[in-house]
Amino acid sequence: MMGKKDTYDDLPLRVDLRAKKKGEPAVSLRRGSAKPKRLSNLKPSRIGPIRGVSAPATRTPERLGSRRVVVKARVIKMTAYGVGAAKLHLRYLDREGTGQGTEREGFFDREGEGIQRQEVDAIREGEPHQFRLIVSPEDAERLDLKDYTRKLMGQVESDLGRKLDWKAINHYNTDNPHTHIVIHGLDQEGGEVFIDREYISNGIRHRAAELATQELGHRLEHEIRDSIQKEIKAKSFTRADRELIQQSQDNRITFDIAGDTPAARLQRSRLLGRLQELERFGYAEKVAGQQWRLADNLPDKLKQLGQYDEAMTRLKRAEQQLGHPASGYRLHDPATVTPLEGVVLDRGLSDEMSERGYLILGSRDGILHQVPVSNLSQEETKVGQVIRVQVLEEKSVKAADWNIAGYAAAHDGIYHAESHATWAIEAGKITPTQQESYLHAHQLRLNTLSNLGVVKSIEGNRWQIPEDLPDQVQALAQKDSRTTRAAFVAQHQLPIDTQVTYRGRTWLDEHYHELIEDGRPQGVAIKLRNTAALRAQWLAGQGLEAGTQASRSALDEMERQTLVAQIKQKTGLPFRPLAAGESMQGKVLGVVDVPSNRRYAVVANSKEFSMVPWKQEPLPPKGMNMAIGINPQGRAWSKQIQKGIAR
């Protein structure tokens, strides 16, 4: 469960911006039956302070023909949780498929390009927080975004009075190309960066719009009309909606014309058109004459409408990429008791500024589902993978709690997530590729425990952990009813296209007959039927018949022999198979997971190595001297032996 998001209210701000009214409105909206109230523009006397430094920067009202730019911002505090969230977000930003070409776009700064994510990942010592910005010019496709971003950040630095440590990356994979900017919480001289909330909310947006206008010139009349029509028809919360709400009282608005200039008529057309569109949505109602009534909770309703519209866009895009018509679309609620199994067709973030992710699954009945997940969960899946979404009863004390408590007990009650992950790799608990996921999972748990008041965050990304952490968690759980959570279980590690030629048992083999016999002419059913047929052709080339127990057993042996060959190459030792009732003493090399979801424990001495299928918990620790064998019933077992006994 995601913890409370960081906000600007959590950061110390040094300067209050004073606003004063200026300018006559084109349209006067009045609250209810009160006298007309004039719209006003804000003109801060100064914007963008850093601690002890404030650079004056006047801001004139936006002109009618000015270019428009959307700026979104977020502050991430560099707690243990924040560090993990920041790194995971950077990994998402640096993914494939977001650039203009086939190559990764790469990060850039004021001078360099092609900066590796590892350089951006680095957390500077003593860094208290980072700023994340998304800058999306309305006419981004006409701009050189790198040059534009460098000029914008140069102006921001001029406003703030210091050289910032920033990196940026451009994304071209949406209808509106945009730039993600990471600003470190320490400037180039090591000074702590504090940015006023008003400057982030309005000042940077104004600078960005001003710069876009300089680059492209003022918008032409037809561009203004197109922009207004786009805003009127938007299935989301817009600037026009905000203006309507601000000038309403008890959700009622009365229109009055404040002039007959072209600007006044255009503004009236804009707001009246938006009201009529809201009426079509069912979110506004014309009462009488020029009086309108807005729906309660209009921002929330429009945001929900926008999320629904985005979900439908994703589902239709997935259908197009699949190449087979779907039988329907559904927004899946993981809290429902009905399990869902399907093929992952797409994944990503619902909002690139947040940690909310989504998966698009195609189930065999032809329906396409959008499933809300955490960013971590969608990162751990692969497109083409078959997964099962099901609800599990939440355990009060989790494995992460025992891990955290055990590590802290060995380090004077102090837990450090990065050191724990490094230790887990050295101890063979995880592989280096699993480090980020392991780190983030424990940081998420720490954030939850912190909200419960069980653990305490201290400086240096460390945590104070009580000796009786599991007991405290258990006691808290007994006070509340048990909860449930959605679990995402991979049915096979490999995507279905890769399973076609995999030398081992696959999900396609387990479900071959039902897939071939499924005659439904829609969605994923067609894809799975065709893929199962290709798998059968490949198996025939290996002298195997698809869908038989004999072929599955032969595939298990193929997979085992492949693993044996890999270990031979790595260790230089010969392999010794173990029959039922036999065992072998030696050092545990590790427990290996193979794509078929099987697991093998590997043990070796100075002369040879062996391995056995391993299903039970706990796992034999890497590096420990143990005897591992198979009992007469065919079940693997292990026993620790004294150091030095191994031969």
Wavefront OBJ file of the C-alpha trace (Angstrom):
o trace
v 0.000 0.000 0.000
v 1.417 3.352 -0.974
v 2.177 5.766 1.808
v 1.205 9.407 2.080
v 2.578 11.447 -0.786
v 5.038 14.233 -0.199
v 3.615 17.721 -0.654
v 5.035 21.215 -0.787
v 3.519 21.842 2.651
v 6.156 19.477 4.016
v 9.012 21.729 2.839
v 10.208 24.890 4.602
v 9.416 27.922 2.438
v 11.147 31.221 3.025
v 9.127 33.855 1.165
v 5.372 34.498 0.925
v 4.192 35.778 -2.423
v 1.843 38.712 -2.243
v -0.729 38.932 -5.011
v -2.644 41.975 -6.091
v -5.563 42.419 -8.444
v -4.860 43.718 -11.882
v -6.750 43.952 -15.135
v -10.382 44.020 -16.200
v -12.107 40.715 -16.953
v -13.504 39.869 -20.330
v -16.442 38.106 -18.685
v -17.856 38.802 -15.261
v -19.202 35.798 -13.390
v -21.121 36.445 -10.229
v -21.904 34.160 -7.336
v -25.570 33.315 -7.194
v -27.598 36.517 -7.147
v -24.791 38.647 -5.714
v -23.310 41.616 -7.556
v -20.932 40.859 -10.430
v -17.392 40.018 -9.334
v -14.455 40.781 -11.547
v -11.892 38.207 -12.502
v -8.349 39.209 -11.602
v -4.832 38.187 -12.515
v -2.065 37.554 -10.034
v 1.194 39.454 -10.224
v 3.655 38.205 -7.618
v 6.188 40.741 -6.477
v 8.889 38.064 -6.494
v 9.044 34.399 -7.294
v 11.276 31.422 -6.793
v 13.187 31.856 -3.550
v 15.897 29.610 -2.244
v 16.811 29.894 1.428
v 18.237 33.377 1.873
v 18.089 34.181 -1.844
v 15.175 35.721 -3.742
v 15.415 36.996 -7.296
v 12.768 39.500 -8.396
v 10.895 38.385 -11.482
v 7.756 40.219 -12.452
v 5.033 38.302 -14.224
v 2.692 40.035 -16.609
v -0.785 38.610 -17.277
v -0.884 35.937 -19.965
v -1.934 37.465 -23.260
v -4.678 35.975 -25.379
v -2.254 34.691 -28.015
v 0.390 33.324 -25.638
v 1.475 29.715 -26.060
v 0.143 27.385 -23.395
v 2.235 24.995 -21.335
v 1.164 22.511 -18.662
v 3.596 22.054 -15.771
v 3.145 19.332 -13.158
v 5.355 19.110 -10.092
v 6.078 16.839 -7.172
v 8.535 16.884 -4.291
v 10.112 13.613 -3.142
v 11.740 13.623 0.278
v 14.865 11.491 0.387
v 13.759 9.141 3.130
v 14.433 5.436 2.673
v 11.039 5.104 1.001
v 11.565 8.209 -1.123
v 14.926 7.002 -2.439
v 13.399 3.734 -3.637
v 10.407 5.482 -5.174
v 12.678 8.000 -6.920
v 14.900 5.292 -8.438
v 11.926 3.244 -9.576
v 10.416 6.332 -11.206
v 13.682 7.068 -13.017
v 13.771 3.519 -14.331
v 10.287 4.061 -15.738
v 11.328 7.350 -17.356
v 14.371 5.713 -18.965
v 12.483 2.784 -20.476
v 12.541 1.846 -24.153
v 9.973 3.157 -26.601
v 9.734 6.754 -25.371
v 12.150 8.408 -27.806
v 11.783 9.587 -31.369
v 13.765 6.655 -32.739
v 14.496 3.076 -31.774
v 17.271 4.054 -29.359
v 16.661 5.147 -25.779
v 16.295 8.911 -25.579
v 18.684 9.256 -22.625
v 18.981 12.029 -20.035
v 20.583 15.406 -20.725
v 21.559 18.503 -18.749
v 22.724 22.043 -19.550
v 25.731 20.764 -21.510
v 25.735 17.015 -22.037
v 23.517 14.358 -23.645
v 23.214 10.586 -23.396
v 23.603 10.644 -19.600
v 23.120 7.191 -18.085
v 20.362 6.627 -15.554
v 22.900 5.429 -12.981
v 24.336 8.962 -12.869
v 20.872 10.424 -12.300
v 20.123 7.710 -9.705
v 22.974 8.858 -7.496
v 21.701 10.462 -4.288
v 23.980 13.269 -3.131
v 25.153 13.066 0.470
v 22.887 15.122 2.694
v 20.305 15.664 -0.056
v 16.968 16.273 1.723
v 14.581 16.129 -1.222
v 14.277 16.215 -5.006
v 11.894 18.007 -7.335
v 10.172 16.238 -10.220
v 8.667 18.338 -13.033
v 6.782 17.496 -16.212
v 6.775 20.314 -18.757
v 4.329 19.796 -21.618
v 4.069 22.631 -24.177
v 0.880 22.584 -26.216
v 2.962 22.849 -29.401
v 5.819 20.589 -28.301
v 6.094 18.877 -31.685
v 7.237 22.207 -33.151
v 9.950 22.778 -30.538
v 13.457 21.449 -30.097
v 12.670 20.148 -26.615
v 16.299 19.864 -25.502
v 17.116 23.424 -26.465
v 13.791 24.627 -25.048
v 14.359 22.840 -21.726
v 17.893 24.218 -21.384
v 16.650 27.754 -21.963
v 13.804 27.219 -19.494
v 16.106 25.881 -16.790
v 18.506 28.754 -17.442
v 15.654 31.189 -16.748
v 14.657 29.228 -13.633
v 18.233 29.409 -12.370
v 18.258 33.144 -13.064
v 15.055 33.543 -11.039
v 16.415 31.439 -8.184
v 19.871 33.004 -8.195
v 21.813 29.722 -8.173
v 23.071 27.013 -10.485
v 20.933 23.920 -10.039
v 21.901 20.277 -10.388
v 19.299 19.021 -12.865
v 18.790 16.313 -15.478
v 15.973 15.915 -18.002
v 14.606 13.393 -20.484
v 12.140 13.879 -23.350
v 9.201 11.558 -24.036
v 7.589 11.308 -27.461
v 5.381 8.253 -26.863
v 2.163 10.199 -26.171
v -0.044 12.555 -28.159
v 1.713 15.454 -26.411
v 5.537 15.218 -26.333
v 6.830 16.393 -22.966
v 9.927 16.664 -20.796
v 10.616 15.151 -17.364
v 13.014 17.219 -15.253
v 14.749 16.023 -12.070
v 16.101 18.825 -9.835
v 18.348 17.739 -6.977
v 17.742 19.189 -3.531
v 21.315 20.516 -3.381
v 22.625 23.060 -5.862
v 26.020 22.791 -7.579
v 27.748 24.389 -4.595
v 26.055 22.062 -2.087
v 23.461 24.573 -0.865
v 20.025 23.265 0.038
v 17.358 24.148 -2.533
v 14.000 25.557 -1.434
v 11.545 26.584 -4.138
v 8.412 28.556 -3.354
v 5.179 26.699 -4.017
v 3.715 29.638 -5.953
v 6.752 29.705 -8.218
v 6.363 26.006 -8.993
v 2.588 26.284 -9.420
v 2.590 29.411 -11.604
v 6.034 30.932 -12.060
v 7.640 28.057 -13.975
v 4.504 27.640 -16.071
v 4.612 31.343 -16.930
v 8.314 31.186 -17.836
v 7.677 28.089 -19.981
v 4.763 29.732 -21.803
v 6.750 32.931 -22.298
v 9.653 30.999 -23.791
v 7.393 28.916 -26.084
v 5.787 32.146 -27.314
v 9.218 33.625 -28.050
v 10.231 30.490 -29.952
v 7.030 30.029 -31.995
v 5.382 33.437 -31.946
v 1.897 34.211 -30.674
v -0.866 31.792 -31.527
v -2.826 32.548 -34.657
v -6.584 32.964 -34.545
v -7.292 29.445 -35.783
v -4.845 27.998 -33.218
v -6.667 29.845 -30.428
v -10.029 28.536 -31.641
v -8.688 24.969 -31.863
v -7.222 25.240 -28.354
v -10.504 26.539 -26.937
v -12.481 23.761 -28.613
v -10.082 21.202 -27.199
v -10.552 22.628 -23.707
v -14.341 22.754 -24.097
v -14.535 19.086 -25.145
v -11.969 17.776 -22.639
v -13.005 14.808 -20.512
v -10.902 16.071 -17.624
v -10.674 18.926 -15.128
v -9.644 22.062 -17.058
v -8.664 25.658 -16.375
v -12.149 26.722 -17.485
v -13.680 24.423 -14.854
v -11.477 25.968 -12.200
v -12.595 29.466 -13.221
v -16.245 28.431 -13.094
v -15.878 26.921 -9.632
v -13.972 29.917 -8.278
v -16.734 32.277 -9.379
v -19.624 30.144 -8.147
v -21.546 30.247 -4.884
v -23.500 27.212 -3.735
v -22.615 25.755 -7.141
v -24.584 28.533 -8.930
v -23.245 30.892 -11.591
v -24.823 33.856 -13.400
v -23.289 35.165 -16.644
v -22.953 38.900 -17.340
v -21.180 40.389 -20.357
v -18.445 42.830 -19.294
v -17.738 44.124 -22.773
v -18.223 43.581 -26.491
v -14.590 43.263 -27.512
v -13.340 40.239 -29.487
v -11.566 39.007 -26.347
v -14.757 39.316 -24.298
v -16.798 37.419 -26.861
v -14.147 34.697 -27.102
v -13.983 34.312 -23.322
v -17.750 34.144 -23.061
v -17.881 31.547 -25.846
v -15.211 29.511 -24.052
v -16.908 29.398 -20.656
v -20.429 29.040 -21.999
v -19.278 26.259 -24.317
v -17.690 24.475 -21.382
v -20.901 24.760 -19.355
v -22.872 23.250 -22.211
v -20.370 20.386 -22.442
v -20.628 19.840 -18.679
v -24.406 19.721 -19.146
v -23.920 16.988 -21.747
v -21.808 15.059 -19.237
v -24.563 15.502 -16.652
v -22.349 17.716 -14.477
v -24.150 21.079 -15.011
v -27.716 22.248 -15.417
v -29.170 25.443 -16.842
v -31.587 26.814 -14.253
v -33.028 29.928 -15.928
v -31.802 32.623 -18.283
v -28.069 32.983 -17.696
v -28.056 30.978 -14.459
v -26.385 27.577 -14.213
v -25.908 25.070 -11.441
v -22.759 22.946 -11.223
v -22.732 19.380 -9.929
v -21.416 18.714 -6.438
v -17.773 17.571 -6.273
v -17.230 18.624 -9.885
v -13.390 18.305 -9.796
v -13.558 14.713 -8.537
v -16.199 13.740 -11.071
v -14.237 15.222 -13.958
v -11.028 13.540 -12.799
v -12.866 10.200 -12.648
v -14.256 10.827 -16.127
v -10.743 11.567 -17.345
v -9.386 8.378 -15.798
v -12.175 6.346 -17.407
v -11.514 7.959 -20.791
v -7.778 7.243 -20.507
v -8.535 3.625 -19.555
v -10.744 3.199 -22.630
v -7.993 4.667 -24.807
v -5.472 2.183 -23.412
v -7.837 -0.762 -23.865
v -8.601 0.159 -27.482
v -4.893 0.664 -28.199
v -4.146 -2.796 -26.754
v -6.904 -4.282 -28.927
v -5.389 -2.677 -32.017
v -1.906 -3.987 -31.179
v -3.324 -7.462 -30.473
v -4.842 -7.529 -33.960
v -7.993 -9.390 -32.879
v -11.307 -7.741 -31.871
v -12.186 -7.887 -28.170
v -15.580 -9.034 -26.903
v -15.649 -6.202 -24.364
v -13.742 -3.872 -22.035
v -13.709 -3.917 -18.261
v -12.100 -1.964 -15.440
v -11.139 -4.723 -13.043
v -11.305 -4.161 -9.301
v -8.642 -6.344 -7.611
v -10.721 -6.310 -4.415
v -13.363 -8.506 -6.048
v -13.387 -12.154 -5.057
v -13.356 -13.395 -8.665
v -9.808 -14.313 -9.787
v -8.681 -13.083 -13.191
v -6.190 -14.860 -15.431
v -4.940 -13.364 -18.646
v -2.107 -12.293 -20.906
v -0.367 -8.975 -20.154
v -0.883 -6.844 -23.266
v 0.369 -3.522 -21.919
v 1.618 -1.938 -18.695
v 2.617 1.487 -17.470
v 1.836 4.369 -15.119
v -1.655 5.827 -14.890
v -0.029 9.186 -14.220
v 3.655 9.709 -15.000
v 4.006 11.888 -11.903
v 2.567 9.272 -9.532
v 3.324 5.708 -8.499
v -0.032 4.327 -9.649
v 0.403 1.770 -12.399
v -1.857 -0.336 -14.574
v -1.843 -3.628 -16.435
v -3.940 -4.401 -19.510
v -4.874 -8.085 -19.431
v -6.613 -10.108 -22.124
v -8.658 -12.974 -20.697
v -9.608 -16.011 -22.748
v -13.255 -14.946 -22.980
v -12.109 -12.102 -25.244
v -12.530 -9.318 -22.683
v -9.751 -6.771 -22.153
v -9.260 -5.658 -18.548
v -7.442 -2.699 -17.010
v -6.123 -3.676 -13.568
v -4.802 -0.976 -11.190
v -1.467 -1.913 -9.620
v 1.475 -0.269 -7.936
v 4.390 0.918 -10.042
v 6.474 -1.889 -8.547
v 3.925 -4.550 -9.565
v 3.704 -3.423 -13.178
v 7.519 -3.257 -13.370
v 7.756 -6.900 -12.267
v 5.569 -8.164 -15.126
v 6.424 -8.678 -18.801
v 4.238 -7.976 -21.820
v 3.067 -11.359 -23.103
v 3.306 -13.034 -19.700
v 0.344 -14.997 -18.329
v -0.539 -13.880 -14.804
v -3.309 -14.541 -12.318
v -4.869 -11.751 -10.260
v -6.415 -13.017 -7.048
v -7.313 -11.773 -3.596
v -5.357 -13.147 -0.647
v -5.971 -12.719 3.032
v -3.403 -10.307 4.403
v -1.020 -11.775 6.943
v -0.498 -9.593 9.968
v 3.243 -10.228 10.260
v 4.977 -10.317 6.887
v 8.248 -11.852 5.769
v 9.599 -8.314 5.331
v 8.953 -7.655 9.045
v 11.130 -10.603 10.043
v 13.818 -9.533 7.553
v 13.840 -5.980 8.900
v 13.811 -7.082 12.534
v 16.596 -9.627 11.992
v 18.881 -7.197 10.187
v 18.272 -4.432 12.745
v 18.952 -6.792 15.657
v 22.412 -7.447 14.217
v 23.073 -3.706 13.806
v 22.165 -2.200 17.189
v 18.502 -1.758 16.319
v 19.231 0.351 13.221
v 17.996 -0.655 9.781
v 19.537 0.671 6.557
v 17.729 -0.506 3.427
v 20.602 -0.203 0.941
v 23.008 -2.074 3.242
v 20.385 -4.772 3.795
v 19.938 -5.260 0.035
v 23.724 -5.486 -0.444
v 23.931 -8.069 2.337
v 21.069 -10.067 0.777
v 23.019 -10.300 -2.495
v 26.208 -11.386 -0.744
v 24.270 -13.974 1.265
v 22.663 -15.366 -1.875
v 19.157 -14.391 -0.820
v 18.605 -12.414 -4.016
v 20.367 -11.812 -7.314
v 21.755 -8.393 -8.335
v 18.889 -7.987 -10.822
v 16.406 -8.363 -7.946
v 18.073 -5.689 -5.807
v 15.833 -2.763 -6.736
v 12.613 -4.741 -6.284
v 13.829 -6.183 -2.968
v 14.894 -2.747 -1.758
v 11.652 -1.076 -2.777
v 9.463 -3.810 -1.230
v 11.138 -3.351 2.158
v 10.952 0.431 1.868
v 7.233 0.229 1.166
v 6.801 -1.905 4.262
v 8.854 0.516 6.360
v 6.675 3.371 5.180
v 3.562 1.463 6.296
v 5.130 0.606 9.662
v 6.106 4.246 10.098
v 2.514 5.358 9.486
v 1.450 2.855 12.161
v 3.969 4.368 14.564
v 5.938 1.120 14.945
v 9.254 2.282 13.440
v 10.917 5.688 13.285
v 12.827 7.280 10.428
v 16.169 8.849 11.369
v 18.698 10.756 9.304
v 20.857 9.060 6.711
v 17.994 6.949 5.288
v 18.054 4.811 8.417
v 15.287 3.520 10.663
v 15.040 2.833 14.396
v 13.523 -0.650 14.764
v 12.095 -1.983 18.072
v 13.372 -5.349 19.297
v 9.846 -6.769 19.360
v 8.774 -5.535 15.910
v 6.862 -8.735 14.915
v 5.051 -8.780 18.294
v 4.004 -5.140 17.924
v 2.719 -5.758 14.392
v 0.788 -8.813 15.596
v -0.743 -6.826 18.459
v -1.876 -4.088 16.072
v -3.406 -6.647 13.708
v -5.471 -8.169 16.515
v -7.127 -4.788 17.122
v -8.380 -4.572 13.546
v -10.209 -6.954 11.257
v -8.147 -8.814 8.695
v -7.763 -7.129 5.351
v -7.293 -8.506 1.877
v -4.879 -7.643 -0.875
v -4.569 -8.358 -4.563
v -1.762 -10.726 -5.537
v -0.301 -10.952 -9.043
v 1.019 -14.463 -9.639
v 2.982 -15.248 -12.796
v 1.838 -18.566 -14.286
v 5.116 -18.771 -16.209
v 8.102 -16.452 -16.209
v 8.338 -16.272 -20.017
v 6.009 -14.403 -22.399
v 3.880 -16.757 -24.505
v 5.753 -15.981 -27.752
v 9.040 -16.974 -26.090
v 7.424 -20.172 -24.768
v 7.015 -21.487 -28.325
v 10.639 -22.684 -28.519
v 11.522 -22.955 -24.817
v 13.330 -26.167 -23.878
v 11.257 -26.796 -20.774
v 7.668 -27.126 -19.598
v 5.534 -24.050 -20.335
v 2.067 -22.718 -19.600
v 1.194 -23.534 -23.218
v 2.044 -27.202 -22.574
v -0.088 -27.348 -19.430
v -3.142 -25.903 -21.217
v -2.530 -27.142 -24.760
v -5.793 -29.045 -25.367
v -8.113 -26.415 -23.939
v -6.359 -23.680 -25.932
v -6.553 -25.604 -29.227
v -10.178 -26.570 -28.665
v -11.230 -23.032 -27.673
v -13.120 -21.842 -30.754
v -13.967 -18.347 -29.499
v -13.228 -15.918 -32.356
v -12.309 -12.929 -30.227
v -9.385 -11.301 -28.452
v -6.659 -13.263 -26.725
v -8.352 -16.634 -27.413
v -7.225 -16.374 -31.060
v -3.694 -15.371 -30.075
v -3.367 -18.254 -27.605
v -4.790 -20.818 -30.044
v -2.334 -19.761 -32.750
v 0.600 -19.731 -30.322
v -0.290 -23.194 -28.967
v -0.311 -24.504 -32.546
v 3.170 -23.084 -33.140
v 4.340 -24.765 -29.920
v 2.967 -28.097 -31.168
v 4.931 -27.716 -34.429
v 8.156 -27.019 -32.521
v 7.590 -30.024 -30.230
v 6.995 -32.259 -33.246
v 10.407 -31.215 -34.511
v 11.822 -32.468 -31.191
v 10.030 -35.803 -31.611
v 7.401 -34.918 -28.950
v 3.615 -34.844 -29.045
v 2.013 -31.714 -27.595
v -0.256 -32.027 -24.596
v 0.961 -35.403 -23.331
v 2.491 -36.283 -19.991
v 5.412 -37.895 -21.784
v 6.255 -34.637 -23.563
v 5.969 -32.643 -20.322
v 8.327 -35.047 -18.538
v 10.789 -34.848 -21.439
v 10.631 -31.041 -21.300
v 11.350 -31.078 -17.567
v 14.476 -33.101 -18.282
v 15.497 -30.703 -21.093
v 15.244 -27.760 -18.716
v 17.212 -29.602 -16.037
v 19.971 -30.534 -18.462
v 20.211 -26.917 -19.663
v 20.673 -25.789 -16.061
v 23.279 -28.513 -15.469
v 25.245 -27.353 -18.513
v 25.196 -23.750 -17.273
v 26.465 -24.731 -13.809
v 29.175 -26.956 -15.335
v 30.424 -24.059 -17.410
v 30.435 -21.731 -14.397
v 32.058 -24.087 -11.847
v 34.146 -26.394 -14.044
v 32.882 -29.354 -11.973
v 31.221 -32.549 -13.221
v 27.564 -33.223 -12.367
v 26.488 -36.058 -10.082
v 22.774 -36.959 -10.283
v 21.067 -38.083 -7.056
v 18.589 -40.946 -7.006
v 15.912 -41.481 -4.337
v 17.584 -42.281 -1.007
v 20.928 -40.650 -1.964
v 22.475 -37.430 -0.644
v 25.553 -35.263 -1.037
v 27.540 -33.049 1.358
v 29.058 -29.749 0.328
v 28.633 -25.987 0.161
v 25.308 -24.603 -1.049
v 25.890 -22.642 -4.269
v 22.359 -21.265 -4.188
v 18.751 -21.950 -5.072
v 17.977 -21.420 -8.770
v 14.536 -20.490 -10.168
v 13.923 -21.603 -13.744
v 11.267 -20.190 -16.116
v 8.859 -23.096 -15.584
v 8.521 -21.873 -11.969
v 10.561 -24.808 -10.728
v 13.356 -24.359 -8.214
v 16.579 -26.306 -7.691
v 18.957 -26.287 -4.732
v 22.585 -26.645 -5.892
v 25.363 -28.075 -3.692
v 29.022 -28.664 -4.562
v 32.252 -29.941 -3.024
v 35.765 -29.875 -4.401
v 35.080 -32.767 -6.795
v 31.528 -32.434 -8.137
v 28.149 -30.773 -7.799
v 24.568 -31.939 -7.627
v 21.105 -30.386 -7.446
v 17.641 -31.384 -6.271
v 14.148 -29.975 -6.894
v 13.253 -27.682 -3.992
v 9.686 -26.750 -3.002
v 9.697 -26.203 0.754
v 10.652 -23.236 2.943
v 13.032 -22.093 4.231
v 15.613 -22.119 1.470
v 19.041 -23.559 2.254
v 21.360 -20.531 2.813
v 23.987 -19.868 0.175
v 27.524 -20.677 1.292
v 26.484 -22.953 4.173
v 27.890 -26.480 4.523
v 24.936 -28.842 4.265
v 23.905 -32.346 3.358
v 21.215 -32.291 0.671
v 19.449 -35.323 -0.688
v 16.247 -37.039 -1.809
v 14.338 -39.365 0.524
v 12.816 -42.682 -0.684
v 9.507 -40.886 -1.329
v 11.242 -38.494 -3.733
v 11.131 -35.396 -1.497
v 14.200 -33.180 -1.129
v 15.731 -32.616 2.315
v 18.658 -30.730 3.812
v 20.637 -30.777 7.025
v 23.302 -28.405 8.278
v 26.669 -30.029 8.989
v 29.660 -28.854 10.936
v 32.167 -26.795 9.011
v 34.947 -28.877 7.606
v 33.005 -32.145 7.216
v 32.346 -31.646 3.511
v 34.534 -33.719 1.273
l 1 2 3 4 5 6 7 8 9 10 11 12 13 14 15 16 17 18 19 20 21 22 23 24 25 26 27 28 29 30 31 32 33 34 35 36 37 38 39 40 41 42 43 44 45 46 47 48 49 50 51 52 53 54 55 56 57 58 59 60 61 62 63 64 65 66 67 68 69 70 71 72 73 74 75 76 77 78 79 80 81 82 83 84 85 86 87 88 89 90 91 92 93 94 95 96 97 98 99 100 101 102 103 104 105 106 107 108 109 110 111 112 113 114 115 116 117 118 119 120 121 122 123 124 125 126 127 128 129 130 131 132 133 134 135 136 137 138 139 140 141 142 143 144 145 146 147 148 149 150 151 152 153 154 155 156 157 158 159 160 161 162 163 164 165 166 167 168 169 170 171 172 173 174 175 176 177 178 179 180 181 182 183 184 185 186 187 188 189 190 191 192 193 194 195 196 197 198 199 200 201 202 203 204 205 206 207 208 209 210 211 212 213 214 215 216 217 218 219 220 221 222 223 224 225 226 227 228 229 230 231 232 233 234 235 236 237 238 239 240 241 242 243 244 245 246 247 248 249 250 251 252 253 254 255 256 257 258 259 260 261 262 263 264 265 266 267 268 269 270 271 272 273 274 275 276 277 278 279 280 281 282 283 284 285 286 287 288 289 290 291 292 293 294 295 296 297 298 299 300 301 302 303 304 305 306 307 308 309 310 311 312 313 314 315 316 317 318 319 320 321 322 323 324 325 326 327 328 329 330 331 332 333 334 335 336 337 338 339 340 341 342 343 344 345 346 347 348 349 350 351 352 353 354 355 356 357 358 359 360 361 362 363 364 365 366 367 368 369 370 371 372 373 374 375 376 377 378 379 380 381 382 383 384 385 386 387 388 389 390 391 392 393 394 395 396 397 398 399 400 401 402 403 404 405 406 407 408 409 410 411 412 413 414 415 416 417 418 419 420 421 422 423 424 425 426 427 428 429 430 431 432 433 434 435 436 437 438 439 440 441 442 443 444 445 446 447 448 449 450 451 452 453 454 455 456 457 458 459 460 461 462 463 464 465 466 467 468 469 470 471 472 473 474 475 476 477 478 479 480 481 482 483 484 485 486 487 488 489 490 491 492 493 494 495 496 497 498 499 500 501 502 503 504 505 506 507 508 509 510 511 512 513 514 515 516 517 518 519 520 521 522 523 524 525 526 527 528 529 530 531 532 533 534 535 536 537 538 539 540 541 542 543 544 545 546 547 548 549 550 551 552 553 554 555 556 557 558 559 560 561 562 563 564 565 566 567 568 569 570 571 572 573 574 575 576 577 578 579 580 581 582 583 584 585 586 587 588 589 590 591 592 593 594 595 596 597 598 599 600 601 602 603 604 605 606 607 608 609 610 611 612 613 614 615 616 617 618 619 620 621 622 623 624 625 626 627 628 629 630 631 632 633 634 635 636 637 638 639 640 641 642 643 644 645 646 647
